[in-house]
Every structure is written in C-alpha cells, then in structure tokens.
Amino acid sequence: MSDPSMPLPDVHVQAEVLVQALPHMQRYDQQVVVIKYGGHAMGDRAAAEDFAEDVVLLEQSGIKPIIVHGGGPQIGKMLEKLGIKSEFKGGLRVTDEATVEVVEMVLAGSINKQIVGWIGAEGGKAVGLSGKDGNMVTARKVTRTAVDPDSNIEKVVDLGFVGEPEHVNRAVLDQVLQAELIPVLAPVATGNDGQTYNVNADTFAGAIAGAMTAKRLLLLTDVPGVLDKNKNLIPDMTIDDCRRLIADGTITDGMIPKIETCIYALERGVEAVVILDGKVPHAVLLELFTDHGAGTMIRRG
C-alpha cells in the first residue's frame, strides 16, 4: 500500500496533458516530429527516463518521433579523461584526428545506445544510428573566418574535422519509421572524401527535419526558450522577428546558431520549430499536447 503522505511525481503535469491531449493528437497523427535532445538537457537518470517515456507515448499515439542527440559535456569529460586538450572557436569544438575518434566513440557509441536502452526500458523499440549509416547524411568541412586581433585581417579558421550537412538521404529513416521503430541519431557523418565529421547536433537535427518535412522540430536545451532584453520568455516568433532581434542584440551568443538552424528548417518545409527547456519534466508532452505549450515557437510568418 502506498504512503498517502508521499506526493505523486508530476501528477498535475500528467493530468493536464491527458485532459488536453486528445485534440492535439489528431493534429500530429502520422506526422514526423524531430526532437534534438541536447547533452545539457539529458540531466540525471530520472530526467532521462521521463524523456524516454514521453518519446514512447508519442510513438504509441501515432506520431513518428526522430531523436537527434548531442553530447558535448560527455565528450568533454572523455577528452579530459584521456588527456586530450579541447579548444573551441566560434562556438564549435576544434576537432583533430584524435578528437574525432573520441567524438564518434561517445556519440555513436555510449550515448546513442544509452538512449536506445532508456526507450526500450519504457516499452518502446528504438534503433541507434549515425549519419554514416546508409549514407544518411553527407557532410562537408565547415569553413569559418575570424578577424585576427593583432593584424586586424580576416583569416580562415581551421576547425579540423567539423562538418555541416550537405545532403540527407531519407531512405533509411523512411524504412525505420515504416517498421514502427524510433530512430535515435548521433550527429556524425561522412564526407565525400570518406572522412568522418563531427556535426553540431542542432544543425544535424535541422537538416533531418527539413529532409523529412517534419511537422515540428523541437530543440531541447538548458534555457526556457528565446528571452527578450528583460529576460522574459518570448512565446511566439516569426523568421522576421528572429532576424530583427539578432540585429538589435536581443539574441546573442549561442542562441544565434540555434535560431539560424530554426530558419534553415522552416525554409525547407518544417511547419514550426520550438526551443524549450529540456530540464522541465515532460517538456515534450507539454509542448505538443497542451494548449499553452512550452518554450518559444518559431514559424515562417
């Protein structure tokens, strides 16, 4: 017999979701929803189990979820453990030959299979893949420029084996979804030169969402969404709003590449993109199955 003094976890959240869910489920029936599950949003074991539970519920509700995961903190810990120094330029990890081996080992190995295991433990059937499988994602080397502070001359920054998606072949994903499996994707891809490239998980998720013409792209991160200059959440935005807020300095730093990913996905047919806090219990269900949603929703206009 349960102890009546012990509160039920998330009971009010789950009740709210159940009451409001039915009309929303019809909207997403048989639609693709791409969820970027960030390294920081993964949190502790309980949060990971909540996320896996939500994903399984989506699939059982007739939605076709595709998970793209990051793993920056976990990569950083492994590099430190192995004594490999890590450097960032322009918000991207400089990836030499030793680093790219660790990146692939952590992303396509331990993290990917851990998420597959969590989903399986909640009754779902997931399959772990990377962009290299079936030539799903072909990447090209990222090129960046920066102004040298000494000479004031713009120079090319070599990020090593850092790539960005050049082409997405959706054939493998179509077959996996047709088999009623949940794809869990590590953002590692192969270039035309056969080289392995480390791809930013947000960018990877945006490319997948665009290629699959997803109904929604959800970017789970460690902030509530896009904030105004008073640090208040902006619940709804258009592409024009995004560009204006970048220009006036409201959107800065690491949020800029996320917004650029949102715009990229929207311009390729994704209906809407949402940036939301992955540490909020059942954030995915709150966004898709309740009237008020969660985070910041961005549409074309």
Protein Blocks (a to p, Z undefined) as FASTA:
>chain_A
ZZfkbccehklmmmmmmmmmmmmmmmmgoiacdddddfklnmpmklmmmmmmmmmmmmmn
opacdddddhklmmmmmmmmnopacddeehiacddfklmmmmmmmmmmmmmmmmmmmmmm
nopacddddfkngplbacdddddddddfklopacdddebjadcdfbdcfklmmmmmmnop
acddddbdddfkopacdddfklmmmmmmmmnopabdcdddfbfbdcdfkopacfbdcfkl
mmmmmmnomagcjlmmmmmmmmmmmmnopabdcdddfkbghklmmmmmpmnlgajdddfZ
Z
